[in-house]
Amino acid sequence: MKLRKVIYIPFAIIIFFTGYKVYYTYYKPLNNSTTISAKVIDKLHSKDKYIVEIVEVNNKGISGKVIIEEENIWNLIEKDREYFMVLNFESTKMHTQLFSEGAVTLQQIDILN
């Protein structure tokens, strides 16, 4: 009887930790980053939140709002101008399309023309 306990307890612990590891890696939010060429359609601002609305240059179907973390950067962005942007967003699955889940924040920006 003692031998069974000695075998079952480590086996149960291994199963528990394996299940926890699989669950944790599957449901952990992923931090995604993507680059796009986009045209700024509108600039929005309220209190301490700075947002630009964009539409992708190459694929007109992709559009959405991007959060700008610094007011100085938001002030330098011009309406109706094209930019090369590096965007960051969180999702629950890999290969998630941009603007489909959660907030999108700006990491880097550069003028295209």
N, C-alpha and C positions, 0 to 999 in steps of 0.2 A: 504494500500500500504506500509506503514511504517513497519507493522508487517511482511510482506514478506521479506523485506530487512533485518530485524533483524534475521530472520530465515535463509535466504540464505547465508548471509555473513559468519557466523560461520560454516555453513555446508560446504561451499566452502573452507574455510581455513582448516578444518579437512580433507577433501578429498585431498587437495594439500599436506599437511604434511604426510599423509598416503602414497600417491603415491611416494613422495620423499624418505621416509624411505624404502619402498619396493625396489625402484630402487637402492638406495645407498647400501643396504645390498646384493642385488643380483649381482651387477656388481663390487663390491669392490674386489680387489685382495686378495686372501687368502694366508697366510703364512703357508706353510706345512713343516713338519719335518718327516723324516723317518730314520730308521736304516737298514743297510745292511752289509753283509759280502762280501767284494770285493777284487779282486786282481788288483794291479796296473800294467798296461800294459806299460804305457809310461809317462814320465815327460816332460812337456813343460814349457818354460819360455820366456817372451819377455818384456823388460823394467821393469815395475813394476807389471806385471801380472804373477801369478804362477798357473799352471794348471797341474792336473794329469788325465790321461785317465784310466778309470777303467772298469772292467767287473765283474758282480755279480757272486759269487762262486756257489750259489744254482740254479740260473737261468741264464744260459749263454746268453739268448736273451737280457738281460738288460745290456747295456753298454753306457758310455758317458763320458763327461769331467766334472770335478769338480774343481771349483775355490778355491784356497788356499789363504787366505788373508794375511798370514804372511810368509815371506821368511824362517824364522828359521824352521817352521813346514815343509815347502816344502823340505828343505835340509835334514830333518830327515827321510822322506819317501823314501823307497827303491823300486826300480823296481822289478817286479816278486815276490812280497811278498803280503801275504794276511792280510787284516786289517778289523777291525770292525769299521764302520763309522756311524756317525750321520750327515745326510745331510739336508740342508734347501733349499727350493725353493718356488717361488711364482707361483700361478695359478689362473685362473678365475673361476674354478669350483672345487667342493669338489671331493675327490677320484680320482684326476688326477694322471696318471702314471708318475713315475720318468723320467726325461729327455725329456718329451713331450712338455713342455712349459718353456721358459726362462732359466736363469742361475741357476746352482746348486752350492751352497757354502758349504764348510766343517764347521761343528760346533765342532765335537769331533772326535778323532781317537784313536784306540788302536790296538796293534799287536795281531793277532789271535793265532799264534803258540807259 
